[in-house]
Amino acid sequence: MNPSMKVSLNPEAQRFVESQVRSGTFSSADELVDEAVQRMKLETELELDDDTAAAINRAEEQIDRAQGIDFDQFAAQWRKKLAAG
C-alpha cells in the first residue's frame, strides 16, 4: 500500500474534516481518516448472528410497548438474585 495515498472528498465531507481538525478533535485529516477506517473495521467485525439480532429486535419491541425496565431497577433485581444464590 502506498503510504502517501491521496483521497478526494466531496465539498461537504471536506468541510467536515476541516472543522474537526480546526476544533482540535483530530490533529490532522490523516488522523480523522485513520479513526474512521478503524471504526468501519470494527463495525464489520461485530456483525450479529441471526439469533442475537432477533433478540435485540424483540427487546426493542418490548421497550416500544413500554415493557422495559429502568437499568437501575434491573441491576437491583439482578443483584438480589445473585445474593439469593
Order of alpha helices (4+ residues) and beta strands (2+ residues): alpha-alpha-alpha-alpha
